[in-house]
Each structure stands twice: as structure tokens, then as C-alpha cells.
Amino acid sequence: MKATKETPIFEFDESSDLPLWVQLRNRMAYLITSGFYKPGDKLPTVRKYAADLRIAYNTVSKAYMGLERDGFVTTVRGSGVFVSDSEKVREGDGRTAALVDDFVKSCLEEGMALDDIPRLVTACVRRMEREHEKQK
């Protein structure tokens, strides 16, 4: 089993209708399926994650329970929470890839060139970052 990785930076979307635990669960599932956390990696303890993110212990605990229920992690009593070596983790859940595929296809159908799509995404991300900074 591998050592615990540091808690990645994560900001909650306070304007979202999704509860904090769901946002955290979704972010952690993405970190697992994208390869940031690899099968066998030990996740930070619930208490450490809660302290690092400055959120309630129960919020992190609920996110971890959701990840375990969905097969992303396994809890080893007395040792911690580890990323599962399951098919779901190796291949990802496919939702994000499907969203990206749909987006790219839609752009192409609108007449955009493939080279223009990354610029569009970059511009959108920068605009959202500026809006997020204004809200702080």
C-alpha cells in the first residue's frame, strides 16, 4: 500500500444546489478516475481532509461513504481508506468523457474547427475564474 498523498486544492461552489458532500464526492471520484489517486493509494484521513478543506468531519465522512458505495474506495479498518483496484477506477465512470465527447461533437456540428475548441474552453475557464474571484 502506498503513502497518503496531500489533500488536493478544492473549492466548493457555494452557489450550487449540490450539497458539499456531493461536490466533494464528485471531485474525489474525478481525481480517482483521472489518475491523480491510483489504485492502492491511501486517501487522507477524514479528519485531515476536513481540516484541510475547513469543512465538517461529517461532510467528508459522507463523501467517503459515497465513494465506497460506488466502488471507488475500500476502507480497511484500522488502516485507512484506499483507492480500489476495480474496473470502474481503471476505466473511469465515463460520465466526464461522455460530456466532453458531446461538447466536442456539438462544436463541430456548429461549424467550429477542432483547433478552435481548446481556445473556446480556455476562454470559458478564464471567464469563470474571473467571475469566481469577483464573488469572493
N, C-alpha and C positions, 0 to 999 in steps of 0.2 A: 504494500500500500504506500502511496506517495504522500509527501508532506502537504500540509494545508497551504493553499495559495492565499495571497492577500485578498481582502474584500475589494472587488472592483467598484469604481465610481458609479454611482447610480443616483439619478434624481427622479423623484416621483412627480407625476403630472397632477398637481392639485386640482386642476380644472376637469380632470377625467371623472367619468361616472364609475370607473372601475375602482373597487376598494384597493387600498395599499397592498394588502397581501396578494391580490391577484396580479397587480402590476409587478410586484417582486417575483412572484412565481413565474410569470411570463418572461421576465428579464433573465432569471436564472435558467429557465428551460432553453432560452436562446443561447446563453453562454455555454450551456452543455452541448447543444446540437451544433453550435458553430465551432466547437473545439477548444474554447478558452479553458473549460474544465474538461478533462479527458477521463475515460473510464478508469476507475481506481483512485482518482483524485479525492482527497478528503476536503470536504467543504468546511468553511469556518464554522465555529460553534454558533448556535442560535444566539447566545449571549453576545458574542463578538460581533456578529452581523448586526444585531440590534443596536449595540453601542456605536459601531462604525457608521451606521446609517441614521442614528439618532431617532429610532422608532421603537415601538413597544416590542418586548420579547415575544408576546403572543402573536404579533403580526408576522414575524419571521417564522415562528413555530408553525403557524397555519400554512405559510408558503411552503415550508419544508414538507409538511404532511401532504400537500397537494402534489408536490414533485414525487414523493414516494408513491402515492396512489397511482400516479400516471406512469410510473416505471422509470423515472429519470434517476432516482437515487435509492440507496438502500441504507437503512440505519442498522449499525452494528452496536448493540447495547454495550455501553462502557468504552467504546472506541470512537464513535462518531458517525457522521453521515458521509457516505461515499457515492461517487457517480457510478451508476450501474453500467455493466458491460452488456447492454441489451441491444437488440436490433433497432429499437426506437432511438437510442442515443447515437448509434453508429450512423444511421441514415437521417436522423432528424425527424421531426414530426411532419415536415413537408409543407406546413401552412405558410411559412415565410417565403419559401422558394416558390410556392404557387402564387402568392401575391405578387412577387417580383415578376414572374413569368407573365401574369395577366397584365401588369403595368406595362412591361416592355411591348407586349403584343398590341395593347391599346395605343401606345405611342406610335408604333409602326403603322397601325391602321389609320391613324390621323395624318400620316404622311411624313412623320419625322424620320430622319436618318439615324442609324444606330449610333453614330458618333455624337449626335446631339443629345441623346438620352442622359449620359453621365453629367453633362453640363446642366441640364434641366434639374437633375436630382441635387447636384451640388448647390445650385442657386436656391432651391427649395429648402435645403438643410440650413443654409446660411440665413435665409429669411426667418425660419423657425427659431434659430438660435438667437437672433436679434429680438424677436418677439418675446422669447423666454426671458432674456436679460431685462427687458423693459418691465416684465411682470414682477421681478424680484424687488 
